[in-house]
Every structure is written in structure tokens, then in C-alpha cells.
Amino acid sequence: MVNVQVDGEWKQFPKGTRLIEACMKSGKFIPHYCYHPKLSSPGNCRMCLVELGMPKMTPDRKPVLGPDGRPEISWGPRPAISCATEISEGMGVKTSSPMVEECRNGVMEFLLINHPLDCPICDQAGECRLQEFSVEFGKGESRFIEEKVKKPKRVDIGERIVLDDERCIMCSRCIRFMQEIAHDDVLGFLNRGSYTTLSVYPGKRLDSNYSLNTVDICPVGALTSKDFRFKMRVWFLKETPSIDVNCGTGTNILISSRENIVHRITPRENDSVNSCWMPDSHRLNFHYLNSEGRLKEPVVRGEEEPAKWPFALAKAAEKLKVCRPAETSIIASARMTNEELFLVGRFAKSLGIENVDVLPRPQQGDGFLVSDDGNPNTSGAKLLGLATGKLPAIVKGVEEGLISGLVVLGEDAADCGISESALKRLDVLVAMGILSNKTTPHATVLLPSSAWAEKRGSMINVKNRLQRLNQAIQPPGNARDDWEILRDLIQNISGANGIYSIEDVFKQMAAETPALNGLTLSRIGDLGIQL
């Protein structure tokens, strides 16, 4: 540990800590642009300047101690950049002295010289560091009367990225991210001085599957997402912390929504899972939540549409109870939450069904944040005993007519290898899901459920980390939460007492699952728990 004086108070930090990080940990905010905790520090924006001092030394190179037994500080004549300075024993720092404030004013004035005054139409408005720092640390006026340097605007540099170079402050965050994290070195600066511009190298494009992370870390409105550009003002959005369900990594995310519509998905920092990053393929895979193909009302074949929920549930239970357990199977989904899978187990038990399995989704990962497992909760399915490996036998039984009753929960039977002709031959087919697919037209009873952004629950990622899914929006129409549907089916079949909250489901699941003993849904927290 190293002793450092921060604004007159002595603190201890691990050796190797950057000075800006030491100040932040002391509760002293240091404005910055080029610095990012997950990237190298080039020290090129100069916004993080501080007043720096070192211990006074005696002729024999020993620190001069003050009355309090601490080294006396000899302050330097010039400011120092805190992002690229490593702390040392006895170092002193002033984060808000007159010299520091004057330096920040000067840096802000230079950054704004050629910056366009178009905040009202800038896509970054509301989350722009230049806008915020110009108010907090700038002079509030400009002495610049010359013509601004004009730079390229609306430059298409990638499949998902548009560059407004006139707004770039040359912090180089995007360049360093592509070099150090994405390992796709396609960005660089051209020219010098006021004419410096950001560009892709000749013959290259910013088409990495991690390109949109550059938009996240751009402190101004230079790099913008084609998908979100000019779609919504960020101050109108409600942000809900949750997790990504596109693969087994379980990337931590923020769901940005307004008026029951999801407008944007961005990564949320969790060093145990995804650091600060997220694949583009995952963050853009949410538009189906607003699809016209969403299931909104229960349907009972042969009855007037739409059916009422009590009737549809009673009809599903009635049909399933007359099926022989040995001739009935359940295909669940490893995209379901732990709570839902737990109730699937109870549902199967209430009917005496032993043929239960989930659809595996092996895929080619990228060695970073795209997992080899395309399911987000395979670990949960295994923990709760539903990943049984019986799916091939179930498929064969349906195709050969040995199975007469099938329940498909959150999956398309066609993805499992079951033909539509085989589905038509079934005596009973109960399907639950969010979108129309090849299974839904043949369902005896069709039950519309909630998507991942419309419900609460928990999942376990491939590294065995228990994480929480939070509700950002409401399900469409009369679609219901999956766990409520399963609870009511169990009630209709067995007459068992109901469960009235998702917390109660988790409590019962934790009591019956040793790995979850003593846990609650709220205790999982926003960053999860390692099992």
C-alpha cells in the first residue's frame, strides 16, 4: 500500500494505482475525456490536470516530516495529468486549487473552439460529457471570433456506425478500444492540429461485432448508432438494469424504454461477467419485442377467439389430464428463468410426466463475450434437473406416434426436429410462447407469455453466476407472466394452493435446491452471486 495526500487528507492505495483512480476513490471527481478505466491512458485530452507535489527531502534523501509525523509536500510549479501518473509514496495532490481550475477552464476553451454549437439537435444531448463539463468547469463564454474549422459530417464508416467528425474531441477512446479490446485495428487519426480527423484506414470498415461499444464510450456525439440515431431523447428513457439472454454469458445490460417500448440496450459494468462491453449482435436483438407477430390472447382450438384465460387454462388442464403420462412429454426452454423451470418441474410432477427436456443451442462462440452456449440458462436447467438429454427420444416418439400429448414451453417444436405433420397428429398440443411460429397454428391450447424484458426472475450463466432479470416493460395485450401461467396450470390439475409472487417461487425453489439455500431474489442484487 502507498500513502498519498489527497486535498490535505492522507489515504492508502495499492501500488500501481493511477492517480486519477486514487482521487476518485477518495470521493474527488476528476473531469476527464481520454481516460477510461478499462483502457490504456494516452494523456492527450489534458482535462484531468491536477496540482502535484512530492515529499520535501533532507540532504541525505530522507523525507522531511511535519508535526503530524507525515511528510511535508513540496508543490510543483506545473500541473500534471492524473490519468497517466502512477502514485508513489508521500505524493500529494490538489484536485481543485486555483491553478487546477484555471487549467480546466483553458482546456475547455480549446476543446470548444471548433466544436459546433448544435446541442439541441445532437444525438448525444443529455449524456454528453462535453456539454456537462463546459457548464461545470468552463468559463461560460467564448473569446473565439474566427471561422471554425469544418470537418466531415454523417460519414458512414461501418454497418452500424455513423461518424460526425466535427464533434470529435480526439480523446482516442474508440481507437484504443478497437486496438486493445476488440483486436480490430481499423481506426486512426489523420492530419494534424485543428485539422485532425478520425477515420477508418483505407479499404477497411468499422464492422466488428463490438463496434457499438465505441458509441458507448464516445464522450461526445461523434460516433452514433444507426439503430438509435435521432430515435429518442435519452432524458425521456427509463433505464432498467437487467441481463442479456442471447447466450450463456449473461452480459449485464441497461434496458432503455419509454411508453412500454424498448428503444436501446447498452452494456452495464460487471467485472465478473462482461467488464463494460457487449456484442452488437446481442444488443440489437430486441426489436422483436414490438413485433406484430407477438401473441396477445389465449386461443383454444374450436372455440371462439380470443378465449378467456380461466377457460383456456381449464381446457389445457382437462386435455392433459386425460393423456397417459407415458405418452405425454414436455419440451421446456433453457431461455426460461429458474423460477419458471422450477414450476415446469412441479407441473410435470402433477401430471406424472417423466419425459421432460430443454432444447440445447450449441454454437460457435468468439472467445470473448459470445458464448458457445446459445441458451442463457442451461446451467439453471441442469441445476433443476430439466436438462435430461431425453429430447431425441421425445422427438422420435412424436414422429412415430408413440406420444399423443405434448407441451411446448417457450420453444418452437420445429427447432427440435419435429415435423408439422407429426404435430397435426397429436391428440393434445399445449403451447406457450411470445411469437407465432410453426408450432402455434397446430396448438390445441395456445397461451401467450412474457418476453425477457417483461418479467422478473433469475438465471445462471455458463460460469455458474446467479443473476437477476428485471422487468422494464409490460407484456402486450393479455399476455401473462410465464410463472403465473404455470402456477395456474398446476392449480387446475392438482388443486394445490397458489403462489402469489415471484419472490415466493424463488423462496420455495431455494428451499428445495441446496445450491440456492439461504438466497432470495432481492439478495442476488444487480451484480449477481457466484454459486
Backbone torsions as a table, in degrees:
resi	resn	phi	psi	omega
1	MET	NA	145.5	-177.1
2	VAL	-118.1	135.9	178.8
3	ASN	-87.3	126.2	-179.3
4	VAL	-134.9	136.6	176.7
5	GLN	-93.9	118.6	-179.9
6	VAL	-114.4	110.5	-178.5
7	ASP	50.3	45.1	174.6
8	GLY	89.6	-8.4	-179.4
9	GLU	-110.8	134.3	179.9
10	TRP	-85.6	131.7	-179.8
11	LYS	-131.0	161.8	176.0
12	GLN	-117.7	135.9	179.6
13	PHE	-138.1	155.0	177.8
14	PRO	-63.3	144.8	176.2
15	LYS	-59.8	137.4	-178.5
16	GLY	98.4	-5.9	179.2
17	THR	-68.7	136.7	174.9
18	ARG	-73.1	146.6	-175.0
19	LEU	-58.9	-40.2	179.9
20	ILE	-62.5	-35.1	179.1
21	GLU	-70.9	-37.2	177.0
22	ALA	-63.0	-41.9	178.8
23	CYS	-65.0	-43.0	179.9
24	MET	-62.3	-42.8	179.3
25	LYS	-66.2	-20.5	177.4
26	SER	-87.9	2.9	-179.7
27	GLY	84.2	14.0	179.4
28	LYS	-105.8	109.6	-178.5
29	PHE	-76.1	131.0	177.1
30	ILE	-113.0	115.5	178.2
31	PRO	-62.1	143.4	-176.6
32	HIS	-158.8	157.5	175.0
33	TYR	-125.8	-54.9	-175.0
34	CYS	-74.2	-28.1	-178.9
35	TYR	-68.9	134.3	169.9
36	HIS	-141.9	132.0	-173.4
37	PRO	-60.1	-20.2	-177.7
38	LYS	-101.9	3.5	-178.1
39	LEU	-123.8	167.3	175.6
40	SER	-67.3	164.9	-177.9
41	SER	-112.2	107.6	179.7
42	PRO	-84.6	-20.2	179.9
43	GLY	64.6	40.8	-174.9
44	ASN	-105.9	-7.9	-179.5
45	CYS	-92.6	-24.9	176.4
46	ARG	67.4	10.5	-178.7
47	MET	-75.5	-21.5	-174.4
48	CYS	-94.4	24.2	179.9
49	LEU	-61.5	138.2	177.0
50	VAL	-136.6	165.2	175.3
51	GLU	-89.4	127.3	-171.5
52	LEU	-118.6	142.5	177.1
53	GLY	-140.1	157.2	178.7
54	MET	-125.5	161.1	-178.0
55	PRO	-61.2	140.3	171.5
56	LYS	-68.0	142.5	-175.4
57	MET	-118.6	144.8	172.6
58	THR	-79.3	167.6	178.7
59	PRO	-55.1	-28.5	179.7
60	ASP	-93.9	21.6	172.1
61	ARG	64.5	38.9	172.9
62	LYS	-113.7	143.5	-177.7
63	PRO	-65.9	140.1	174.9
64	VAL	-79.5	124.8	-176.8
65	LEU	-97.1	142.0	177.7
66	GLY	-86.7	-176.6	-179.8
67	PRO	-58.6	-27.5	-179.6
68	ASP	-86.4	3.7	179.6
69	GLY	81.8	4.6	179.2
70	ARG	-99.8	155.5	179.2
71	PRO	-62.7	142.0	172.5
72	GLU	-81.5	140.3	-173.4
73	ILE	-98.4	133.3	172.9
74	SER	-103.9	110.3	-173.6
75	TRP	-80.0	137.2	-178.8
76	GLY	-74.9	159.6	-178.2
77	PRO	-79.9	-17.1	-176.0
78	ARG	-123.2	152.7	176.7
79	PRO	-73.3	164.2	179.0
80	ALA	-131.6	150.1	177.7
81	ILE	-79.7	127.6	-175.1
82	SER	-82.2	-19.3	-175.7
83	CYS	-74.9	-30.1	-176.2
84	ALA	-110.0	14.6	179.3
85	THR	-108.7	126.5	178.6
86	GLU	-91.4	140.3	-178.0
87	ILE	-67.0	152.9	174.8
88	SER	-139.7	163.4	-174.8
89	GLU	-59.8	128.2	176.5
90	GLY	81.9	2.7	-178.8
91	MET	-65.0	145.9	174.9
92	GLY	-121.8	147.8	-179.4
93	VAL	-143.0	138.1	173.1
94	LYS	-114.4	122.2	-174.1
95	THR	-95.3	-10.0	-176.8
96	SER	-146.9	38.6	178.2
97	SER	-77.2	165.6	177.7
98	PRO	-54.5	-38.6	179.3
99	MET	-65.1	-41.4	-179.8
100	VAL	-64.1	-44.8	-179.3
101	GLU	-64.1	-37.9	177.9
102	GLU	-65.8	-39.9	178.8
103	CYS	-63.3	-43.3	-179.5
104	ARG	-64.3	-40.8	176.2
105	ASN	-58.3	-43.1	-179.0
106	GLY	-65.9	-43.9	179.6
107	VAL	-62.4	-45.2	179.6
108	MET	-61.2	-38.6	-179.4
109	GLU	-64.3	-41.1	178.3
110	PHE	-67.5	-41.0	-178.8
111	LEU	-64.1	-30.3	-176.1
112	LEU	-90.6	-6.8	-175.8
113	ILE	-54.7	-49.5	-177.4
114	ASN	-106.4	6.0	-178.0
115	HIS	-76.7	134.7	-179.6
116	PRO	-68.7	144.6	178.0
117	LEU	-92.3	67.5	-176.7
118	ASP	-126.0	34.3	180.0
119	CYS	-52.7	-38.8	-178.5
120	PRO	-61.1	-26.6	-179.0
121	ILE	-110.5	1.6	-179.0
122	CYS	-76.2	135.8	-178.2
123	ASP	-68.6	-17.5	-178.0
124	GLN	-87.8	-8.3	-176.8
125	ALA	-54.7	132.1	-177.9
126	GLY	102.0	-21.1	176.2
127	GLU	-142.0	33.5	-177.3
128	CYS	-98.6	121.2	179.6
129	ARG	-68.2	-33.1	179.3
130	LEU	-65.6	-42.3	178.2
131	GLN	-62.7	-46.8	-177.9
132	GLU	-66.1	-47.2	-175.8
133	PHE	-72.5	-28.2	178.4
134	SER	-66.3	-31.3	177.2
135	VAL	-76.6	-43.8	-173.1
136	GLU	-82.5	-34.5	-173.6
137	PHE	-122.2	-2.8	-179.4
138	GLY	-90.8	-179.9	-177.8
139	LYS	-86.7	-21.2	-178.5
140	GLY	84.2	5.8	177.4
141	GLU	-150.8	163.7	-179.5
142	SER	-124.9	138.1	176.3
143	ARG	-99.2	0.7	-174.3
144	PHE	-83.5	120.6	-178.0
145	ILE	-117.5	-5.5	-179.0
146	GLU	-77.0	172.8	178.0
147	GLU	-72.8	133.6	178.2
148	LYS	-70.8	149.1	174.6
149	VAL	-74.5	127.1	179.8
150	LYS	-90.9	134.8	-179.3
151	LYS	-125.1	168.1	-176.6
152	PRO	-57.8	146.2	-179.8
153	LYS	-132.8	147.5	179.3
154	ARG	53.7	50.9	-179.8
155	VAL	-91.4	124.0	178.7
156	ASP	-82.9	102.6	-176.6
157	ILE	-107.8	-2.9	-179.6
158	GLY	-167.7	171.5	-177.9
159	GLU	-59.4	-31.6	-174.9
160	ARG	-123.1	5.2	-171.0
161	ILE	-124.9	137.0	170.1
162	VAL	-119.8	134.2	-178.4
163	LEU	-106.0	125.7	167.8
164	ASP	-106.9	89.1	-170.3
165	ASP	-68.2	-20.8	179.9
166	GLU	-64.9	-18.3	-179.7
167	ARG	-95.4	-9.7	-175.8
168	CYS	-65.6	133.9	177.1
169	ILE	-106.7	12.6	174.2
170	MET	57.7	42.1	176.8
171	CYS	-74.5	-22.6	177.7
172	SER	72.3	12.6	177.5
173	ARG	-57.5	-45.5	-177.5
174	CYS	-63.3	-40.1	179.9
175	ILE	-62.9	-46.7	-178.3
176	ARG	-68.1	-35.7	177.3
177	PHE	-62.2	-46.6	-177.9
178	MET	-66.2	-31.3	178.5
179	GLN	-77.0	-49.0	-167.0
180	GLU	-91.6	-30.8	-175.6
181	ILE	-107.6	-52.7	-177.9
182	ALA	-80.4	-18.2	-179.5
183	HIS	53.7	44.1	177.2
184	ASP	-138.0	84.2	-170.2
185	ASP	-77.8	85.0	-175.6
186	VAL	-118.0	-8.1	-176.2
187	LEU	-109.1	149.3	176.8
188	GLY	-166.5	170.7	178.0
189	PHE	-98.2	142.0	175.0
190	LEU	-115.1	152.5	176.0
191	ASN	66.5	-173.5	-173.7
192	ARG	-136.1	163.4	175.0
193	GLY	61.3	-138.5	-178.8
194	SER	-68.5	-11.8	-177.3
195	TYR	-99.0	7.0	178.6
196	THR	-64.3	133.6	178.0
197	THR	-132.1	150.6	174.1
198	LEU	-84.8	140.4	-179.2
199	SER	-155.5	161.4	169.3
200	VAL	-87.2	150.5	179.8
201	TYR	-66.1	150.5	-178.0
202	PRO	-52.7	131.6	177.8
203	GLY	81.2	2.4	-178.4
204	LYS	-117.8	163.1	178.1
205	ARG	-135.9	153.6	177.2
206	LEU	-87.1	75.7	-174.9
207	ASP	-115.7	17.2	177.5
208	SER	-61.1	151.3	176.8
209	ASN	-70.6	-0.3	177.4
210	TYR	-118.9	16.2	-173.7
211	SER	-62.3	-34.0	-176.0
212	LEU	-70.9	-11.6	173.0
213	ASN	-66.0	-26.3	176.8
214	THR	-67.1	-31.3	175.7
215	VAL	-67.9	-40.7	179.5
216	ASP	-60.1	-42.4	-172.9
217	ILE	-93.3	-6.7	175.7
218	CYS	-66.9	120.6	-175.3
219	PRO	-76.6	-9.7	-180.0
220	VAL	-126.0	-166.1	-177.2
221	GLY	-97.8	32.9	-177.0
222	ALA	-76.1	-49.2	178.9
223	LEU	-101.5	123.1	-177.0
224	THR	-128.5	151.2	-179.9
225	SER	-84.8	127.6	177.5
226	LYS	-60.4	-33.6	-176.9
227	ASP	-70.3	-33.3	-174.7
228	PHE	-107.4	-14.1	-173.8
229	ARG	-53.9	122.0	177.5
230	PHE	59.9	24.3	179.4
231	LYS	-91.3	-34.2	-174.3
232	MET	-161.8	142.0	173.7
233	ARG	-77.1	133.0	-171.8
234	VAL	-65.9	-25.9	-177.9
235	TRP	-74.8	-10.3	174.4
236	PHE	-85.7	-14.5	-171.4
237	LEU	-84.7	143.4	172.2
238	LYS	-98.7	127.8	-177.9
239	GLU	-102.7	126.8	-179.5
240	THR	-120.0	120.3	177.1
241	PRO	-71.6	132.7	-179.8
242	SER	-155.5	-160.5	178.6
243	ILE	-131.9	153.0	178.7
244	ASP	-78.2	140.9	-177.1
245	VAL	-116.7	20.5	-177.8
246	ASN	-85.1	-16.4	176.4
247	CYS	-161.0	-177.5	-174.4
248	GLY	-76.1	-5.3	179.9
249	THR	-67.1	-39.9	-179.2
250	GLY	71.1	42.4	179.3
251	THR	-51.1	135.3	177.7
252	ASN	-77.6	133.6	-173.1
253	ILE	-135.8	166.0	167.5
254	LEU	-115.3	125.6	176.5
255	ILE	-94.9	117.2	-179.7
256	SER	-100.9	117.8	-174.2
257	SER	-135.4	160.0	173.3
258	ARG	-152.6	134.7	178.3
259	GLU	51.0	45.3	174.9
260	ASN	66.2	24.8	176.0
261	ILE	-127.7	130.5	175.6
262	VAL	-81.0	126.1	-178.0
263	HIS	-107.8	-23.0	-174.9
264	ARG	-160.6	145.8	171.6
265	ILE	-121.1	129.3	177.5
266	THR	-131.2	154.4	-179.6
267	PRO	-72.9	150.8	177.3
268	ARG	-119.3	138.6	-172.6
269	GLU	-68.5	127.1	171.5
270	ASN	-153.8	102.8	-175.0
271	ASP	-63.2	-19.8	-180.0
272	SER	-83.8	-9.2	-176.0
273	VAL	-126.7	-64.9	-169.7
274	ASN	-132.3	11.3	-174.8
275	SER	56.0	-114.5	178.2
276	CYS	-119.3	9.5	-164.5
277	TRP	-113.9	170.2	-178.9
278	MET	-161.4	141.4	176.8
279	PRO	-71.3	144.7	178.5
280	ASP	-61.2	-39.8	-177.1
281	SER	-59.8	-31.3	-178.9
282	HIS	-83.0	-42.9	-174.9
283	ARG	-70.2	-23.7	-179.5
284	LEU	-93.3	-4.0	-176.8
285	ASN	-90.9	65.3	178.9
286	PHE	-137.5	-8.9	-173.8
287	HIS	-65.7	-21.4	178.3
288	TYR	-66.4	-15.9	177.4
289	LEU	-60.6	-29.8	-179.5
290	ASN	-103.2	17.6	-174.9
291	SER	-68.3	149.2	174.3
292	GLU	-67.9	-18.3	-179.3
293	GLY	-83.9	4.7	179.1
294	ARG	-64.0	138.4	175.1
295	LEU	-80.3	128.5	-173.4
296	LYS	-123.1	-18.3	-176.9
297	GLU	-135.2	145.2	174.7
298	PRO	-66.0	147.8	179.2
299	VAL	-132.3	131.5	174.3
300	VAL	-117.8	121.0	-175.7
301	ARG	-59.5	132.8	179.0
302	GLY	87.2	-6.1	179.5
303	GLU	-109.8	165.1	178.6
304	GLU	-64.4	136.7	179.8
305	GLU	-101.1	147.5	-9.3
306	PRO	-80.1	157.1	177.8
307	ALA	-86.2	157.4	174.1
308	LYS	-80.9	148.6	-177.3
309	TRP	-57.0	-49.8	-178.8
310	PRO	-57.3	-39.1	179.8
311	PHE	-68.2	-44.6	-178.6
312	ALA	-62.9	-42.3	-179.5
313	LEU	-67.0	-42.7	179.5
314	ALA	-64.5	-38.6	-180.0
315	LYS	-66.8	-42.1	178.2
316	ALA	-61.5	-44.4	179.8
317	ALA	-64.4	-42.4	-180.0
318	GLU	-61.5	-45.4	-179.5
319	LYS	-64.8	-41.8	-176.6
320	LEU	-71.9	-33.4	-178.0
321	LYS	-66.5	-24.9	179.8
322	VAL	-86.9	-9.4	177.2
323	CYS	-79.0	143.4	175.3
324	ARG	-72.0	131.8	-177.8
325	PRO	-54.2	-36.3	-178.6
326	ALA	-69.7	-19.2	-178.5
327	GLU	-106.9	16.1	-179.3
328	THR	-123.5	139.9	-179.5
329	SER	-135.2	158.6	177.8
330	ILE	-126.3	125.5	171.0
331	ILE	-106.8	110.3	178.6
332	ALA	-98.4	-171.7	-177.1
333	SER	-132.9	137.0	174.0
334	ALA	-79.9	10.7	169.4
335	ARG	-95.6	-3.2	177.2
336	MET	-82.0	158.7	178.6
337	THR	-75.6	167.0	177.2
338	ASN	-59.2	-41.3	-178.0
339	GLU	-62.5	-41.2	179.0
340	GLU	-67.5	-42.2	179.0
341	LEU	-65.1	-36.6	176.7
342	PHE	-60.6	-43.2	178.7
343	LEU	-71.8	-28.2	173.3
344	VAL	-60.8	-42.6	177.1
345	GLY	-60.0	-43.4	177.9
346	ARG	-66.8	-38.0	178.8
347	PHE	-61.9	-46.4	178.6
348	ALA	-62.0	-40.8	-179.8
349	LYS	-64.4	-38.6	-178.7
350	SER	-65.1	-26.2	178.9
351	LEU	-99.0	-7.0	-177.6
352	GLY	73.9	22.8	-177.1
353	ILE	-87.0	131.1	178.3
354	GLU	-107.7	-19.5	-179.7
355	ASN	-84.4	88.2	-178.8
356	VAL	-131.2	137.3	176.0
357	ASP	-159.5	169.3	175.3
358	VAL	-116.4	157.1	-180.0
359	LEU	-82.1	117.1	176.2
360	PRO	-74.6	151.0	179.1
361	ARG	-132.7	70.3	175.7
362	PRO	-67.7	142.6	179.4
363	GLN	-151.1	172.9	178.2
364	GLN	-89.5	110.0	177.3
365	GLY	-77.5	176.8	-179.5
366	ASP	-111.5	7.9	179.2
367	GLY	77.2	2.2	179.8
368	PHE	-123.4	-92.3	-176.9
369	LEU	-112.9	-6.4	173.6
370	VAL	-94.8	113.4	-173.6
371	SER	-78.3	159.8	173.4
372	ASP	-72.2	-12.6	178.5
373	ASP	-105.3	117.6	-179.6
374	GLY	-79.7	-3.8	175.7
375	ASN	-98.0	140.7	-179.4
376	PRO	-82.1	-15.1	-172.5
377	ASN	-136.3	37.4	175.3
378	THR	-60.3	-39.4	179.9
379	SER	-61.9	-38.2	177.5
380	GLY	-67.2	-40.1	178.6
381	ALA	-63.5	-38.4	178.0
382	LYS	-68.4	-43.3	-178.8
383	LEU	-60.9	-36.6	-176.5
384	LEU	-94.2	7.8	172.6
385	GLY	76.0	23.8	-178.8
386	LEU	-103.8	-14.5	174.8
387	ALA	-87.7	82.9	-168.4
388	THR	-97.8	-16.6	-176.1
389	GLY	80.9	12.3	-178.2
390	LYS	-89.0	-0.1	-174.1
391	LEU	-59.1	-44.5	178.5
392	PRO	-57.7	-38.4	179.6
393	ALA	-69.1	-36.4	178.2
394	ILE	-64.9	-45.8	179.9
395	VAL	-60.6	-46.1	179.5
396	LYS	-61.3	-41.6	-179.9
397	GLY	-63.6	-39.4	178.1
398	VAL	-67.8	-44.0	-178.3
399	GLU	-65.2	-34.5	-177.1
400	GLU	-92.0	1.0	177.8
401	GLY	80.7	10.0	179.2
402	LEU	-78.9	-19.9	177.9
403	ILE	-110.5	126.3	-177.5
404	SER	-107.5	-16.7	179.9
405	GLY	-127.3	130.7	-177.6
406	LEU	-137.4	134.9	174.5
407	VAL	-114.7	122.8	-179.7
408	VAL	-115.9	117.1	-174.0
409	LEU	-114.8	108.1	175.3
410	GLY	72.0	16.8	179.4
411	GLU	-136.0	168.2	171.1
412	ASP	-106.0	121.4	-177.7
413	ALA	-58.4	-27.8	179.0
414	ALA	-64.1	-34.3	177.6
415	ASP	-66.2	-22.2	179.7
416	CYS	-85.7	-8.8	179.9
417	GLY	102.1	11.2	179.5
418	ILE	-92.3	128.4	-177.8
419	SER	-77.1	156.7	178.5
420	GLU	-66.2	-32.2	178.3
421	SER	-64.1	-36.8	178.1
422	ALA	-69.9	-36.3	177.9
423	LEU	-64.6	-35.9	-180.0
424	LYS	-66.3	-28.0	-177.1
425	ARG	-80.2	-14.4	-177.4
426	LEU	-64.9	142.8	175.2
427	ASP	-72.0	-39.1	-178.9
428	VAL	-136.9	129.0	174.4
429	LEU	-134.0	109.1	176.9
430	VAL	-104.3	122.1	-178.1
431	ALA	-121.9	140.8	176.3
432	MET	-130.5	131.6	-179.2
433	GLY	-176.0	-172.4	-176.2
434	ILE	-113.9	-20.8	-176.7
435	LEU	-130.1	150.9	173.1
436	SER	-65.7	139.5	177.5
437	ASN	-149.5	-166.0	-176.2
438	LYS	-71.4	-18.4	179.9
439	THR	-83.8	-39.4	-170.0
440	THR	-58.4	-36.2	-179.1
441	PRO	-65.1	-21.0	-175.2
442	HIS	-101.6	4.0	-175.5
443	ALA	-72.1	135.1	171.8
444	THR	-67.7	-43.7	174.8
445	VAL	-133.3	127.6	-179.6
446	LEU	-114.6	125.2	-174.2
447	LEU	-118.3	113.3	-178.8
448	PRO	-77.4	130.0	-176.0
449	SER	-117.9	-172.9	-175.2
450	SER	-100.1	146.6	175.4
451	ALA	-83.3	173.0	-173.1
452	TRP	-60.8	-31.2	-179.3
453	ALA	-83.5	-2.0	-174.6
454	GLU	-111.8	12.0	-176.5
455	LYS	-149.6	168.8	177.0
456	ARG	-110.9	159.9	178.2
457	GLY	158.4	-166.4	-178.6
458	SER	-136.8	155.7	176.3
459	MET	-141.1	162.3	179.1
460	ILE	-123.0	121.0	-175.4
461	ASN	-81.5	-177.4	-174.7
462	VAL	-65.9	-19.5	177.4
463	LYS	-96.2	16.4	176.0
464	ASN	65.1	34.8	176.5
465	ARG	-101.5	122.8	178.8
466	LEU	-79.7	122.6	-176.6
467	GLN	-132.3	161.6	-172.5
468	ARG	-109.6	136.3	174.3
469	LEU	-98.9	131.9	-178.5
470	ASN	-118.3	150.8	-177.5
471	GLN	-83.7	126.2	179.2
472	ALA	-105.3	-35.7	-177.9
473	ILE	-135.7	170.6	178.3
474	GLN	-91.6	148.5	176.2
475	PRO	-67.5	154.3	-177.0
476	PRO	-77.9	154.3	174.6
477	GLY	54.6	-131.6	179.3
478	ASN	-104.6	20.0	175.1
479	ALA	-62.0	146.6	-176.7
480	ARG	-123.8	164.0	177.5
481	ASP	-65.0	138.5	-176.7
482	ASP	-55.4	-43.9	-175.9
483	TRP	-66.1	-32.1	177.9
484	GLU	-68.9	-39.3	177.3
485	ILE	-62.1	-47.2	-179.4
486	LEU	-64.9	-40.7	177.8
487	ARG	-59.1	-45.8	-177.4
488	ASP	-69.7	-32.5	174.6
489	LEU	-63.9	-43.0	178.8
490	ILE	-62.5	-41.6	178.6
491	GLN	-62.1	-42.5	-179.6
492	ASN	-66.8	-30.0	-177.9
493	ILE	-84.6	-45.9	-172.3
494	SER	-108.7	-15.5	-176.3
495	GLY	74.3	13.7	-179.2
496	ALA	-67.0	156.7	177.7
497	ASN	-63.5	148.0	-176.8
498	GLY	-81.2	167.1	173.6
499	ILE	-114.0	137.0	-168.9
500	TYR	-110.4	-0.3	176.5
501	SER	-154.6	157.8	178.2
502	ILE	-65.1	-29.5	176.7
503	GLU	-63.1	-37.6	178.2
504	ASP	-66.5	-37.9	177.5
505	VAL	-61.8	-47.0	-179.3
506	PHE	-62.7	-39.7	-179.1
507	LYS	-61.1	-45.0	179.5
508	GLN	-67.9	-39.1	178.5
509	MET	-63.8	-43.8	-179.6
510	ALA	-64.2	-34.7	-179.8
511	ALA	-68.1	-29.2	-177.5
512	GLU	-98.7	-5.1	-177.0
513	THR	-120.3	108.7	-175.6
514	PRO	-52.7	-38.8	-178.0
515	ALA	-65.3	-19.3	-176.7
516	LEU	-109.2	2.5	-178.3
517	ASN	-53.7	133.2	176.5
518	GLY	85.4	-5.7	-178.9
519	LEU	-94.3	155.9	171.9
520	THR	-130.3	165.3	-179.0
521	LEU	-63.2	-39.3	-179.2
522	SER	-71.1	-30.4	-177.9
523	ARG	-70.1	-20.6	178.4
524	ILE	-59.2	-38.3	178.5
525	GLY	72.5	-178.3	-176.5
526	ASP	-77.6	-18.6	-176.6
527	LEU	-107.7	-2.7	175.7
528	GLY	83.8	175.9	-179.3
529	ILE	-133.3	133.1	177.9
530	GLN	-80.1	122.2	179.9
531	LEU	-84.7	NA	NA
